[in-house]
Amino acid sequence: MSPILAARRGSAHGYDVIDPTRLNPELGGDAELRALAAELTAHRLGLIVDIVPNHMGIGAENPFWDDVLTRGERSRYASWFDIDWHAGGRRVTLPVLDDTLARVIERCELALRPGPGRKIRLFYGGQSFPLDPETVPPELQLAQMDRHIATEVTESFRREPGHPRLHALVRAQHYRLASWREEMGAVNYRHFFDVVDLAAVRVEEPAVFDETHALLLRLVADGVIDGVRVDHVDGLRNPRDYLAQLRDRLDATGRSPLLFVEKVLEPGEELRDSWPVDGTTGYEFLNTLQDVFIEPGGFAEIERTYRRMRHLRGAGFADAARAGKLAVLVGAFRADVDRLVAIVGPLAADRAPALTNEMLGDGVREIIASLAVYRTYLENDGEVHDADRAAIDRAVADVQARERPSHAVRFIADLLLGRIPADDDGRSRAFIERFQQLSGRRWLRVSRTPRCMRISRSRRATKSAARRTGRWTRRSPRCMPSTRAARPAGRSPSRAQ
């Protein structure tokens, strides 16, 4: 099942969870979920649910995010979200306006109105934003208590004589309303790909894990849920550590449900044996299955015809994808690159003083753009998996084949692969973790752009070659539970089989 936790009203998919502590009322309540599980059991079936640990939908419907916007770093939920408070001047940058703040106020598009509990909120279009109670002027405090004067008082801020007061009130908040046209690159919270209304969650923090997984674990313990599918596992800071913690907590319920991950495996890439999971969701199996319906000769003719019609004679998927990656790293993900440079800058100053921040930023972008895999999995223990070393070395070779040899690229690669001794303040580790998170985000975002989709040669030949060599089928037991010869001891009984 798609996520069953509370999502935005009217969500068609449930992946924009706004409250992981309760079920989605639009799908039914606890009684309905338990009735569904019982019906499945009666038919010797089980229930596998999708969870989204990497991010949450934000906005006024999310009480945790709303509290952060209200109280800033003082909020008890400030640790839930991956916000770079320093980069934002101790405020959260929200790219929600269609123009600059000054022009939006001049056009009277920003309004004050009572919201839930009669608290005055800022409204813009279909969105609303809270006010820090300590910044609310006396007249608005009075309007919150007396509904008869609320409209008159709030309108006095909206009309032209009140514009300076409204501007000052907005600037006093723990967030900054910015133009999405001009300041997307200034967003200072990590988010799902380039979707800024899905904010990343710091699930690696023990307290955040506990609070966001409590309901799931209770449903597993009660026998309602038989399996868990982790959405976008590559977005997490350390997938292996998260999965180990989740596996331990699931096993502690006494039921040991199945555990799957949504993982994009590139040709030749294998699921890590160190991950305590029962397999992936099977994208690689579907790729192989698609090949059954592709006749190589016919595909080649379609390829030639399409390229001729689109004037794509010299362009290939790899070139278009790399150009797209560089474009989003300069644009939508600029703030993420800047964050990496801020982390690695002091390290470079000590060990490679000739490298400027601009050079380091270029180096980060070049390596990420040349990575041929979704992301690497460099762990805290300092050990480098052969696959990760090969991926980074190939990326460096690709950069150097395209550009002049770059000292910044070599420095960053050496830092990633442990060739530069780790520092004592954790900067190396922080850089590696955030680098890997960013490298994963850039890939799916780019592969869906029109430019890449116009390149019809979507590595089909590579997948077909993989099928002929049996590369995918060797991994099929990890991807298709039905092919397992036997179930591990301690797994759920027949309803999950």
Buried (B, 14 or more C-beta within 10 A) or exposed (E): EBBBBBBBEEBEEBBBBBBBEEBBEEBBEBEEBBEBBEEBBEEEBBBBBBBBBBBBBBBBBBEBBBBBBBBBEEBEBBBBBBBBBEBBEEBBBBBBBEBBBEEBBBEBBBBBBBBEEEBBBBBBEEBBBBBBEEBBBEBBEEBBEEEEEBEEBBBBBBEEEBBEBBBEBBEEBBBBBBBBEEBBBBBBBBBBBBEBBBBBBBBBBEEBBEBBBEBBBEBBBBBBBBBBBBBBBBBBBBBBEBBBBBBEBBBEBEBBBBBBBBBBBBBBBEBBEEBBBBBBBBEBBEBBEEBEEBEEEEBEEEBEEBBEEEEBEEBEBBEBBBBBBBBBBBEBBBBBBBBBBBBBBEBBEEBBEEBBBEBBBBBBBBBBBBBBBBBBBBBEEEEBBEBBBBBBEBBBEBBBEEEEEBEBBBBBBBBBBBEBEBBEEEBBBBBBBBBBBBBBBBBBBBBEBEEBEEBBBEBBBBBBEBBEEEBBBEBBBBBEBEEBEEBEEEBBEEBBB
